[in-house]
Amino acid sequence: MTDGRNLNKPAVYQIRVKATLDLKWSDWFDSFTITPLGNSETSLTGLVADQAALHGLLGKIRDLGLPLLLVKRVENEDRTQSYRRPKSE
């Protein structure tokens, strides 16, 4: 079963959890950008190498006991190729 997308190529994902995470978690979530959204929710956005890496990331979230609200693959090819984590100041 396939819809024509190669899901084992790098892609940008947005993951939303029901927890307030601050920038101290940046190292733990590798190169993901952490954005607190209010209402005790946080968005994690970043480049994932392949499906195995995505499952590993979701396992980290599970191990922390964070309720998962959203996992979304960003379909914009240009964004995937040019995505870079903003530098912290």
Residue pairs with C-beta under 8 A, 6 or more apart in sequence:
7 50
7 51
7 73
8 50
8 51
9 50
10 47
10 48
10 49
10 50
10 80
11 47
11 48
11 73
11 74
11 80
12 45
12 46
12 47
12 48
12 73
12 74
12 76
12 79
12 80
12 83
13 45
13 46
13 47
13 48
13 54
13 57
13 71
13 72
13 73
13 74
14 43
14 44
14 45
14 70
14 71
14 72
14 74
15 32
15 43
15 44
15 45
15 57
15 58
15 61
15 68
15 70
15 71
15 72
16 37
16 41
16 42
16 43
16 44
16 68
16 69
16 70
17 41
17 42
17 44
17 61
17 66
17 67
17 68
17 69
18 40
18 41
18 66
18 67
18 68
18 69
19 40
19 41
19 42
19 66
19 67
20 36
20 40
20 41
20 42
21 34
21 36
21 42
21 44
22 34
22 36
23 34
23 88
25 34
26 32
26 34
26 88
28 60
29 44
29 46
29 57
29 60
30 46
30 57
31 46
31 47
31 85
32 44
32 45
32 46
32 85
33 44
33 45
33 46
33 85
33 86
34 42
34 43
34 44
35 42
35 43
35 44
35 45
36 42
37 43
41 69
45 74
46 83
46 85
47 80
47 83
48 54
48 57
54 71
58 68
58 71
61 68
62 68
74 80
